[in-house]
Amino acid sequence: MGLDLSLYNKIFENRLRLQIMGVLLANEDYDFSSLKELLEATDGNLASNLKTLEKEGYITVEKSFVDRKPHTRYKKTTKGQKAFADHLTALENLIKQQYK
């Protein structure tokens, strides 16, 4: 029997996107500056990967101002949470297959 990787998601092959989703699953929401610091990412790299997740419908973006400074927060969507869980299941199955 072959390995079923139908749940594997290429979006999460990128380390930073995988980390972003992990953070958002563990937290209600997270702001740009805190993600940047936690993940040790550059502004541009973080922004482009967040945009990819947003385009897929995996996260939502809330922009506001705090003391006249822009403040951007990110939350996982139900679709994103399911896609991430499915991806982790695929990875788990892959690992299990290696140790049969």
Biopython code that builds the backbone (N, CA, C, O; Angstrom):
import numpy as np
from Bio.PDB.StructureBuilder import StructureBuilder

atoms = [
    (1, "MET", "N", (0.851, -1.185, 0.000)),
    (1, "MET", "CA", (0.000, 0.000, 0.000)),
    (1, "MET", "C", (0.886, 1.233, 0.000)),
    (1, "MET", "O", (1.821, 1.327, 0.794)),
    (2, "GLY", "N", (0.598, 2.180, -0.886)),
    (2, "GLY", "CA", (1.385, 3.403, -0.988)),
    (2, "GLY", "C", (1.021, 4.416, 0.095)),
    (2, "GLY", "O", (0.010, 4.287, 0.786)),
    (3, "LEU", "N", (1.851, 5.392, 0.213)),
    (3, "LEU", "CA", (1.642, 6.436, 1.208)),
    (3, "LEU", "C", (0.673, 7.481, 0.670)),
    (3, "LEU", "O", (0.862, 7.984, -0.437)),
    (4, "ASP", "N", (-0.355, 7.811, 1.432)),
    (4, "ASP", "CA", (-1.336, 8.818, 1.030)),
    (4, "ASP", "C", (-0.890, 10.186, 1.543)),
    (4, "ASP", "O", (-0.890, 10.441, 2.747)),
    (5, "LEU", "N", (-0.516, 11.050, 0.622)),
    (5, "LEU", "CA", (-0.106, 12.404, 0.996)),
    (5, "LEU", "C", (-1.138, 13.435, 0.543)),
    (5, "LEU", "O", (-0.798, 14.597, 0.319)),
    (6, "SER", "N", (-2.389, 13.018, 0.409)),
    (6, "SER", "CA", (-3.423, 13.929, -0.078)),
    (6, "SER", "C", (-3.640, 15.110, 0.875)),
    (6, "SER", "O", (-4.103, 16.164, 0.440)),
    (7, "LEU", "N", (-3.320, 14.956, 2.144)),
    (7, "LEU", "CA", (-3.492, 16.039, 3.114)),
    (7, "LEU", "C", (-2.282, 16.972, 3.180)),
    (7, "LEU", "O", (-2.335, 18.022, 3.820)),
    (8, "TYR", "N", (-1.199, 16.583, 2.518)),
    (8, "TYR", "CA", (0.018, 17.395, 2.516)),
    (8, "TYR", "C", (-0.259, 18.714, 1.800)),
    (8, "TYR", "O", (-0.884, 18.726, 0.739)),
    (9, "ASN", "N", (0.205, 19.828, 2.375)),
    (9, "ASN", "CA", (-0.090, 21.155, 1.829)),
    (9, "ASN", "C", (1.208, 21.882, 1.508)),
    (9, "ASN", "O", (1.986, 22.195, 2.409)),
    (10, "LYS", "N", (1.443, 22.148, 0.238)),
    (10, "LYS", "CA", (2.684, 22.791, -0.194)),
    (10, "LYS", "C", (2.856, 24.200, 0.394)),
    (10, "LYS", "O", (3.982, 24.683, 0.514)),
    (11, "ILE", "N", (1.773, 24.847, 0.754)),
    (11, "ILE", "CA", (1.862, 26.182, 1.360)),
    (11, "ILE", "C", (2.728, 26.127, 2.623)),
    (11, "ILE", "O", (3.458, 27.071, 2.925)),
    (12, "PHE", "N", (2.641, 25.031, 3.343)),
    (12, "PHE", "CA", (3.366, 24.908, 4.613)),
    (12, "PHE", "C", (4.766, 24.321, 4.449)),
    (12, "PHE", "O", (5.426, 24.025, 5.445)),
    (13, "GLU", "N", (5.229, 24.148, 3.216)),
    (13, "GLU", "CA", (6.620, 23.725, 3.014)),
    (13, "GLU", "C", (7.582, 24.832, 3.442)),
    (13, "GLU", "O", (8.725, 24.568, 3.817)),
    (14, "ASN", "N", (7.105, 26.063, 3.380)),
    (14, "ASN", "CA", (7.909, 27.203, 3.783)),
    (14, "ASN", "C", (7.992, 27.247, 5.310)),
    (14, "ASN", "O", (6.968, 27.251, 5.993)),
    (15, "ARG", "N", (9.205, 27.279, 5.833)),
    (15, "ARG", "CA", (9.424, 27.251, 7.284)),
    (15, "ARG", "C", (8.692, 28.380, 7.999)),
    (15, "ARG", "O", (8.074, 28.157, 9.040)),
    (16, "LEU", "N", (8.757, 29.586, 7.452)),
    (16, "LEU", "CA", (8.153, 30.736, 8.123)),
    (16, "LEU", "C", (6.624, 30.621, 8.164)),
    (16, "LEU", "O", (6.003, 30.949, 9.175)),
    (17, "ARG", "N", (6.023, 30.158, 7.070)),
    (17, "ARG", "CA", (4.558, 29.989, 7.070)),
    (17, "ARG", "C", (4.140, 28.898, 8.052)),
    (17, "ARG", "O", (3.109, 29.018, 8.713)),
    (18, "LEU", "N", (4.927, 27.848, 8.147)),
    (18, "LEU", "CA", (4.658, 26.784, 9.117)),
    (18, "LEU", "C", (4.719, 27.348, 10.538)),
    (18, "LEU", "O", (3.865, 27.042, 11.370)),
    (19, "GLN", "N", (5.718, 28.163, 10.807)),
    (19, "GLN", "CA", (5.867, 28.761, 12.136)),
    (19, "GLN", "C", (4.743, 29.748, 12.440)),
    (19, "GLN", "O", (4.214, 29.766, 13.551)),
    (20, "ILE", "N", (4.382, 30.561, 11.463)),
    (20, "ILE", "CA", (3.300, 31.534, 11.663)),
    (20, "ILE", "C", (2.017, 30.803, 12.059)),
    (20, "ILE", "O", (1.352, 31.183, 13.024)),
    (21, "MET", "N", (1.675, 29.757, 11.311)),
    (21, "MET", "CA", (0.446, 29.020, 11.629)),
    (21, "MET", "C", (0.537, 28.349, 12.993)),
    (21, "MET", "O", (-0.457, 28.286, 13.716)),
    (22, "GLY", "N", (1.699, 27.855, 13.350)),
    (22, "GLY", "CA", (1.873, 27.258, 14.677)),
    (22, "GLY", "C", (1.620, 28.276, 15.779)),
    (22, "GLY", "O", (0.961, 27.972, 16.773)),
    (23, "VAL", "N", (2.141, 29.474, 15.602)),
    (23, "VAL", "CA", (1.943, 30.548, 16.587)),
    (23, "VAL", "C", (0.461, 30.917, 16.671)),
    (23, "VAL", "O", (-0.077, 31.091, 17.765)),
    (24, "LEU", "N", (-0.194, 31.037, 15.517)),
    (24, "LEU", "CA", (-1.597, 31.448, 15.503)),
    (24, "LEU", "C", (-2.528, 30.351, 16.019)),
    (24, "LEU", "O", (-3.613, 30.651, 16.516)),
    (25, "LEU", "N", (-2.125, 29.102, 15.913)),
    (25, "LEU", "CA", (-2.935, 28.040, 16.503)),
    (25, "LEU", "C", (-2.819, 28.035, 18.024)),
    (25, "LEU", "O", (-3.765, 27.674, 18.723)),
    (26, "ALA", "N", (-1.671, 28.430, 18.524)),
    (26, "ALA", "CA", (-1.439, 28.431, 19.967)),
    (26, "ALA", "C", (-1.944, 29.703, 20.642)),
    (26, "ALA", "O", (-2.038, 29.760, 21.869)),
    (27, "ASN", "N", (-2.271, 30.731, 19.843)),
    (27, "ASN", "CA", (-2.698, 32.021, 20.380)),
    (27, "ASN", "C", (-3.947, 32.500, 19.651)),
    (27, "ASN", "O", (-4.173, 32.150, 18.492)),
    (28, "GLU", "N", (-4.746, 33.295, 20.333)),
    (28, "GLU", "CA", (-5.957, 33.843, 19.712)),
    (28, "GLU", "C", (-5.610, 34.719, 18.512)),
    (28, "GLU", "O", (-6.228, 34.621, 17.452)),
    (29, "ASP", "N", (-4.618, 35.568, 18.700)),
    (29, "ASP", "CA", (-4.122, 36.422, 17.619)),
    (29, "ASP", "C", (-2.697, 36.850, 17.945)),
    (29, "ASP", "O", (-2.198, 36.599, 19.042)),
    (30, "TYR", "N", (-2.056, 37.494, 16.991)),
    (30, "TYR", "CA", (-0.665, 37.923, 17.183)),
    (30, "TYR", "C", (-0.430, 39.138, 16.313)),
    (30, "TYR", "O", (-0.962, 39.223, 15.206)),
    (31, "ASP", "N", (0.364, 40.084, 16.803)),
    (31, "ASP", "CA", (0.622, 41.279, 16.005)),
    (31, "ASP", "C", (1.926, 41.143, 15.223)),
    (31, "ASP", "O", (2.773, 40.302, 15.525)),
    (32, "PHE", "N", (2.060, 41.997, 14.206)),
    (32, "PHE", "CA", (3.189, 41.919, 13.281)),
    (32, "PHE", "C", (4.522, 42.018, 14.009)),
    (32, "PHE", "O", (5.412, 41.196, 13.788)),
    (33, "SER", "N", (4.668, 43.019, 14.877)),
    (33, "SER", "CA", (5.951, 43.235, 15.566)),
    (33, "SER", "C", (6.341, 42.045, 16.432)),
    (33, "SER", "O", (7.505, 41.643, 16.463)),
    (34, "SER", "N", (5.371, 41.491, 17.127)),
    (34, "SER", "CA", (5.649, 40.335, 17.993)),
    (34, "SER", "C", (6.022, 39.102, 17.170)),
    (34, "SER", "O", (6.923, 38.351, 17.544)),
    (35, "LEU", "N", (5.319, 38.892, 16.035)),
    (35, "LEU", "CA", (5.678, 37.776, 15.148)),
    (35, "LEU", "C", (7.093, 37.960, 14.611)),
    (35, "LEU", "O", (7.886, 37.019, 14.577)),
    (36, "LYS", "N", (7.396, 39.183, 14.193)),
    (36, "LYS", "CA", (8.717, 39.476, 13.633)),
    (36, "LYS", "C", (9.815, 39.145, 14.645)),
    (36, "LYS", "O", (10.824, 38.525, 14.309)),
    (37, "GLU", "N", (9.599, 39.569, 15.878)),
    (37, "GLU", "CA", (10.590, 39.324, 16.932)),
    (37, "GLU", "C", (10.679, 37.836, 17.274)),
    (37, "GLU", "O", (11.774, 37.281, 17.359)),
    (38, "LEU", "N", (9.540, 37.202, 17.467)),
    (38, "LEU", "CA", (9.503, 35.789, 17.855)),
    (38, "LEU", "C", (10.147, 34.900, 16.794)),
    (38, "LEU", "O", (10.906, 33.987, 17.119)),
    (39, "LEU", "N", (9.840, 35.172, 15.520)),
    (39, "LEU", "CA", (10.307, 34.316, 14.446)),
    (39, "LEU", "C", (11.626, 34.782, 13.837)),
    (39, "LEU", "O", (12.158, 34.153, 12.922)),
    (40, "GLU", "N", (12.142, 35.889, 14.355)),
    (40, "GLU", "CA", (13.406, 36.464, 13.877)),
    (40, "GLU", "C", (13.387, 36.616, 12.360)),
    (40, "GLU", "O", (14.296, 36.168, 11.662)),
    (41, "ALA", "N", (12.335, 37.256, 11.869)),
    (41, "ALA", "CA", (12.145, 37.446, 10.435)),
    (41, "ALA", "C", (12.332, 38.918, 10.073)),
    (41, "ALA", "O", (12.182, 39.802, 10.916)),
    (42, "THR", "N", (12.656, 39.160, 8.825)),
    (42, "THR", "CA", (12.729, 40.541, 8.344)),
    (42, "THR", "C", (11.310, 41.012, 8.024)),
    (42, "THR", "O", (10.404, 40.199, 7.837)),
    (43, "ASP", "N", (11.127, 42.331, 7.964)),
    (43, "ASP", "CA", (9.813, 42.890, 7.641)),
    (43, "ASP", "C", (9.286, 42.323, 6.326)),
    (43, "ASP", "O", (8.151, 41.852, 6.253)),
    (44, "GLY", "N", (10.122, 42.374, 5.288)),
    (44, "GLY", "CA", (9.695, 41.954, 3.960)),
    (44, "GLY", "C", (9.356, 40.481, 3.877)),
    (44, "GLY", "O", (8.342, 40.109, 3.286)),
    (45, "ASN", "N", (10.192, 39.638, 4.464)),
    (45, "ASN", "CA", (9.969, 38.196, 4.432)),
    (45, "ASN", "C", (8.692, 37.833, 5.192)),
    (45, "ASN", "O", (7.882, 37.038, 4.714)),
    (46, "LEU", "N", (8.520, 38.417, 6.370)),
    (46, "LEU", "CA", (7.327, 38.139, 7.161)),
    (46, "LEU", "C", (6.081, 38.623, 6.427)),
    (46, "LEU", "O", (5.090, 37.898, 6.335)),
    (47, "ALA", "N", (6.131, 39.849, 5.903)),
    (47, "ALA", "CA", (4.971, 40.415, 5.210)),
    (47, "ALA", "C", (4.564, 39.574, 4.005)),
    (47, "ALA", "O", (3.375, 39.338, 3.793)),
    (48, "SER", "N", (5.527, 39.121, 3.219)),
    (48, "SER", "CA", (5.179, 38.341, 2.021)),
    (48, "SER", "C", (4.585, 36.986, 2.396)),
    (48, "SER", "O", (3.670, 36.511, 1.722)),
    (49, "ASN", "N", (5.081, 36.366, 3.443)),
    (49, "ASN", "CA", (4.540, 35.072, 3.867)),
    (49, "ASN", "C", (3.168, 35.217, 4.514)),
    (49, "ASN", "O", (2.311, 34.349, 4.350)),
    (50, "LEU", "N", (2.956, 36.302, 5.244)),
    (50, "LEU", "CA", (1.631, 36.573, 5.804)),
    (50, "LEU", "C", (0.628, 36.812, 4.674)),
    (50, "LEU", "O", (-0.515, 36.360, 4.745)),
    (51, "LYS", "N", (1.060, 37.515, 3.643)),
    (51, "LYS", "CA", (0.197, 37.798, 2.493)),
    (51, "LYS", "C", (-0.207, 36.491, 1.801)),
    (51, "LYS", "O", (-1.359, 36.334, 1.397)),
    (52, "THR", "N", (0.732, 35.564, 1.665)),
    (52, "THR", "CA", (0.420, 34.269, 1.060)),
    (52, "THR", "C", (-0.649, 33.534, 1.873)),
    (52, "THR", "O", (-1.601, 32.992, 1.310)),
    (53, "LEU", "N", (-0.488, 33.518, 3.187)),
    (53, "LEU", "CA", (-1.476, 32.853, 4.045)),
    (53, "LEU", "C", (-2.829, 33.552, 3.974)),
    (53, "LEU", "O", (-3.872, 32.901, 4.004)),
    (54, "GLU", "N", (-2.807, 34.873, 3.880)),
    (54, "GLU", "CA", (-4.051, 35.639, 3.769)),
    (54, "GLU", "C", (-4.756, 35.326, 2.440)),
    (54, "GLU", "O", (-5.970, 35.125, 2.416)),
    (55, "LYS", "N", (-4.003, 35.286, 1.350)),
    (55, "LYS", "CA", (-4.582, 34.989, 0.029)),
    (55, "LYS", "C", (-5.228, 33.613, -0.003)),
    (55, "LYS", "O", (-6.238, 33.415, -0.679)),
    (56, "GLU", "N", (-4.652, 32.663, 0.722)),
    (56, "GLU", "CA", (-5.212, 31.305, 0.794)),
    (56, "GLU", "C", (-6.451, 31.245, 1.688)),
    (56, "GLU", "O", (-7.175, 30.249, 1.685)),
    (57, "GLY", "N", (-6.692, 32.304, 2.447)),
    (57, "GLY", "CA", (-7.823, 32.316, 3.372)),
    (57, "GLY", "C", (-7.521, 31.624, 4.681)),
    (57, "GLY", "O", (-8.434, 31.248, 5.415)),
    (58, "TYR", "N", (-6.228, 31.450, 4.982)),
    (58, "TYR", "CA", (-5.821, 30.757, 6.204)),
    (58, "TYR", "C", (-5.714, 31.684, 7.408)),
    (58, "TYR", "O", (-5.769, 31.226, 8.550)),
    (59, "ILE", "N", (-5.561, 32.974, 7.166)),
    (59, "ILE", "CA", (-5.491, 33.954, 8.249)),
    (59, "ILE", "C", (-6.309, 35.178, 7.854)),
    (59, "ILE", "O", (-6.571, 35.418, 6.675)),
    (60, "THR", "N", (-6.707, 35.947, 8.869)),
    (60, "THR", "CA", (-7.342, 37.238, 8.641)),
    (60, "THR", "C", (-6.435, 38.323, 9.205)),
    (60, "THR", "O", (-5.614, 38.072, 10.087)),
    (61, "VAL", "N", (-6.596, 39.515, 8.685)),
    (61, "VAL", "CA", (-5.763, 40.652, 9.083)),
    (61, "VAL", "C", (-6.664, 41.748, 9.626)),
    (61, "VAL", "O", (-7.675, 42.097, 9.016)),
    (62, "GLU", "N", (-6.289, 42.285, 10.777)),
    (62, "GLU", "CA", (-7.022, 43.410, 11.369)),
    (62, "GLU", "C", (-6.042, 44.560, 11.551)),
    (62, "GLU", "O", (-5.053, 44.445, 12.276)),
    (63, "LYS", "N", (-6.334, 45.668, 10.882)),
    (63, "LYS", "CA", (-5.456, 46.833, 10.970)),
    (63, "LYS", "C", (-6.148, 47.914, 11.787)),
    (63, "LYS", "O", (-7.340, 48.173, 11.622)),
    (64, "SER", "N", (-5.379, 48.536, 12.667)),
    (64, "SER", "CA", (-5.895, 49.626, 13.481)),
    (64, "SER", "C", (-4.738, 50.563, 13.805)),
    (64, "SER", "O", (-3.614, 50.368, 13.341)),
    (65, "PHE", "N", (-5.029, 51.575, 14.603)),
    (65, "PHE", "CA", (-3.985, 52.492, 15.056)),
    (65, "PHE", "C", (-3.952, 52.483, 16.570)),
    (65, "PHE", "O", (-4.992, 52.518, 17.228)),
    (66, "VAL", "N", (-2.744, 52.435, 17.119)),
    (66, "VAL", "CA", (-2.527, 52.530, 18.565)),
    (66, "VAL", "C", (-1.564, 53.683, 18.771)),
    (66, "VAL", "O", (-0.427, 53.638, 18.302)),
    (67, "ASP", "N", (-2.011, 54.713, 19.469)),
    (67, "ASP", "CA", (-1.202, 55.924, 19.657)),
    (67, "ASP", "C", (-0.691, 56.451, 18.317)),
    (67, "ASP", "O", (0.483, 56.794, 18.181)),
    (68, "ARG", "N", (-1.578, 56.511, 17.340)),
    (68, "ARG", "CA", (-1.286, 57.031, 15.998)),
    (68, "ARG", "C", (-0.291, 56.188, 15.195)),
    (68, "ARG", "O", (0.185, 56.617, 14.144)),
    (69, "LYS", "N", (0.018, 55.002, 15.689)),
    (69, "LYS", "CA", (0.915, 54.101, 14.956)),
    (69, "LYS", "C", (0.083, 52.948, 14.409)),
    (69, "LYS", "O", (-0.817, 52.455, 15.090)),
    (70, "PRO", "N", (0.377, 52.514, 13.179)),
    (70, "PRO", "CA", (-0.364, 51.366, 12.639)),
    (70, "PRO", "C", (-0.103, 50.112, 13.474)),
    (70, "PRO", "O", (1.019, 49.855, 13.911)),
    (71, "HIS", "N", (-1.155, 49.352, 13.679)),
    (71, "HIS", "CA", (-1.073, 48.125, 14.474)),
    (71, "HIS", "C", (-1.819, 47.034, 13.709)),
    (71, "HIS", "O", (-3.024, 47.148, 13.482)),
    (72, "THR", "N", (-1.115, 45.988, 13.314)),
    (72, "THR", "CA", (-1.704, 44.918, 12.514)),
    (72, "THR", "C", (-1.688, 43.622, 13.304)),
    (72, "THR", "O", (-0.653, 43.196, 13.818)),
    (73, "ARG", "N", (-2.872, 42.999, 13.390)),
    (73, "ARG", "CA", (-3.010, 41.737, 14.109)),
    (73, "ARG", "C", (-3.494, 40.664, 13.141)),
    (73, "ARG", "O", (-4.222, 40.942, 12.189)),
    (74, "TYR", "N", (-3.072, 39.430, 13.409)),
    (74, "TYR", "CA", (-3.405, 38.292, 12.552)),
    (74, "TYR", "C", (-4.102, 37.222, 13.378)),
    (74, "TYR", "O", (-3.750, 36.976, 14.532)),
    (75, "LYS", "N", (-5.099, 36.589, 12.764)),
    (75, "LYS", "CA", (-5.823, 35.481, 13.391)),
    (75, "LYS", "C", (-5.945, 34.343, 12.387)),
    (75, "LYS", "O", (-6.025, 34.569, 11.180)),
    (76, "LYS", "N", (-5.958, 33.139, 12.893)),
    (76, "LYS", "CA", (-6.197, 31.978, 12.034)),
    (76, "LYS", "C", (-7.676, 31.948, 11.665)),
    (76, "LYS", "O", (-8.520, 32.440, 12.414)),
    (77, "THR", "N", (-7.983, 31.374, 10.517)),
    (77, "THR", "CA", (-9.373, 31.132, 10.137)),
    (77, "THR", "C", (-9.676, 29.657, 10.371)),
    (77, "THR", "O", (-8.769, 28.855, 10.593)),
    (78, "THR", "N", (-10.941, 29.313, 10.320)),
    (78, "THR", "CA", (-11.325, 27.905, 10.440)),
    (78, "THR", "C", (-10.695, 27.099, 9.303)),
    (78, "THR", "O", (-10.210, 25.987, 9.513)),
    (79, "LYS", "N", (-10.709, 27.674, 8.098)),
    (79, "LYS", "CA", (-10.095, 27.024, 6.937)),
    (79, "LYS", "C", (-8.600, 26.804, 7.173)),
    (79, "LYS", "O", (-8.071, 25.733, 6.875)),
    (80, "GLY", "N", (-7.922, 27.820, 7.707)),
    (80, "GLY", "CA", (-6.486, 27.724, 7.981)),
    (80, "GLY", "C", (-6.178, 26.692, 9.044)),
    (80, "GLY", "O", (-5.213, 25.936, 8.930)),
    (81, "GLN", "N", (-7.005, 26.664, 10.080)),
    (81, "GLN", "CA", (-6.795, 25.702, 11.162)),
    (81, "GLN", "C", (-6.939, 24.275, 10.632)),
    (81, "GLN", "O", (-6.149, 23.400, 10.986)),
    (82, "LYS", "N", (-7.946, 24.037, 9.784)),
    (82, "LYS", "CA", (-8.143, 22.698, 9.218)),
    (82, "LYS", "C", (-6.998, 22.324, 8.276)),
    (82, "LYS", "O", (-6.494, 21.202, 8.325)),
    (83, "ALA", "N", (-6.590, 23.259, 7.423)),
    (83, "ALA", "CA", (-5.499, 22.991, 6.481)),
    (83, "ALA", "C", (-4.211, 22.652, 7.228)),
    (83, "ALA", "O", (-3.478, 21.746, 6.832)),
    (84, "PHE", "N", (-3.942, 23.378, 8.302)),
    (84, "PHE", "CA", (-2.732, 23.139, 9.085)),
    (84, "PHE", "C", (-2.805, 21.784, 9.790)),
    (84, "PHE", "O", (-1.832, 21.029, 9.797)),
    (85, "ALA", "N", (-3.955, 21.482, 10.378)),
    (85, "ALA", "CA", (-4.135, 20.191, 11.062)),
    (85, "ALA", "C", (-3.986, 19.035, 10.065)),
    (85, "ALA", "O", (-3.356, 18.023, 10.372)),
    (86, "ASP", "N", (-4.569, 19.191, 8.872)),
    (86, "ASP", "CA", (-4.444, 18.157, 7.838)),
    (86, "ASP", "C", (-2.982, 17.967, 7.441)),
    (86, "ASP", "O", (-2.517, 16.840, 7.264)),
    (87, "HIS", "N", (-2.266, 19.077, 7.303)),
    (87, "HIS", "CA", (-0.855, 19.015, 6.924)),
    (87, "HIS", "C", (-0.048, 18.264, 7.993)),
    (87, "HIS", "O", (0.793, 17.425, 7.668)),
    (88, "LEU", "N", (-0.308, 18.570, 9.250)),
    (88, "LEU", "CA", (0.402, 17.885, 10.333)),
    (88, "LEU", "C", (0.078, 16.391, 10.338)),
    (88, "LEU", "O", (0.946, 15.563, 10.616)),
    (89, "THR", "N", (-1.165, 16.054, 10.031)),
    (89, "THR", "CA", (-1.551, 14.646, 9.936)),
    (89, "THR", "C", (-0.771, 13.957, 8.823)),
    (89, "THR", "O", (-0.300, 12.833, 8.998)),
    (90, "ALA", "N", (-0.634, 14.623, 7.683)),
    (90, "ALA", "CA", (0.130, 14.056, 6.565)),
    (90, "ALA", "C", (1.585, 13.833, 6.963)),
    (90, "ALA", "O", (2.167, 12.797, 6.641)),
    (91, "LEU", "N", (2.169, 14.797, 7.660)),
    (91, "LEU", "CA", (3.561, 14.644, 8.111)),
    (91, "LEU", "C", (3.685, 13.498, 9.110)),
    (91, "LEU", "O", (4.641, 12.723, 9.063)),
    (92, "GLU", "N", (2.716, 13.397, 10.010)),
    (92, "GLU", "CA", (2.717, 12.326, 11.000)),
    (92, "GLU", "C", (2.628, 10.963, 10.306)),
    (92, "GLU", "O", (3.331, 10.024, 10.679)),
    (93, "ASN", "N", (1.768, 10.864, 9.306)),
    (93, "ASN", "CA", (1.628, 9.607, 8.550)),
    (93, "ASN", "C", (2.925, 9.268, 7.817)),
    (93, "ASN", "O", (3.326, 8.106, 7.760)),
    (94, "LEU", "N", (3.568, 10.273, 7.266)),
    (94, "LEU", "CA", (4.838, 10.068, 6.581)),
    (94, "LEU", "C", (5.892, 9.516, 7.539)),
    (94, "LEU", "O", (6.623, 8.585, 7.202)),
    (95, "ILE", "N", (5.963, 10.092, 8.720)),
    (95, "ILE", "CA", (6.924, 9.637, 9.738)),
    (95, "ILE", "C", (6.618, 8.211, 10.176)),
    (95, "ILE", "O", (7.521, 7.382, 10.289)),
    (96, "LYS", "N", (5.349, 7.932, 10.419)),
    (96, "LYS", "CA", (4.948, 6.572, 10.834)),
    (96, "LYS", "C", (5.318, 5.544, 9.766)),
    (96, "LYS", "O", (5.760, 4.439, 10.081)),
    (97, "GLN", "N", (5.130, 5.923, 8.494)),
    (97, "GLN", "CA", (5.436, 5.021, 7.383)),
    (97, "GLN", "C", (6.932, 4.679, 7.366)),
    (97, "GLN", "O", (7.312, 3.565, 7.008)),
    (98, "GLN", "N", (7.764, 5.629, 7.750)),
    (98, "GLN", "CA", (9.209, 5.422, 7.741)),
    (98, "GLN", "C", (9.657, 4.426, 8.809)),
    (98, "GLN", "O", (10.704, 3.793, 8.676)),
    (99, "TYR", "N", (8.856, 4.291, 9.869)),
    (99, "TYR", "CA", (9.265, 3.439, 10.981)),
    (99, "TYR", "C", (8.412, 2.182, 11.116)),
    (99, "TYR", "O", (8.318, 1.595, 12.194)),
    (100, "LYS", "N", (7.795, 1.780, 10.016)),
    (100, "LYS", "CA", (7.021, 0.525, 10.032)),
    (100, "LYS", "C", (7.939, -0.656, 9.951)),
    (100, "LYS", "O", (7.479, -1.797, 9.952)),
]
sb = StructureBuilder()
sb.init_structure("model")
sb.init_model(0)
sb.init_chain("A")
sb.init_seg("    ")
for serial, (resi, resn, name, xyz) in enumerate(atoms, 1):
    if name == "N":
        sb.init_residue(resn, " ", resi, " ")
    sb.init_atom(name, np.array(xyz, "f"), 0.0, 1.0, " ", f" {name:<3s}", serial, name[0])
structure = sb.get_structure()
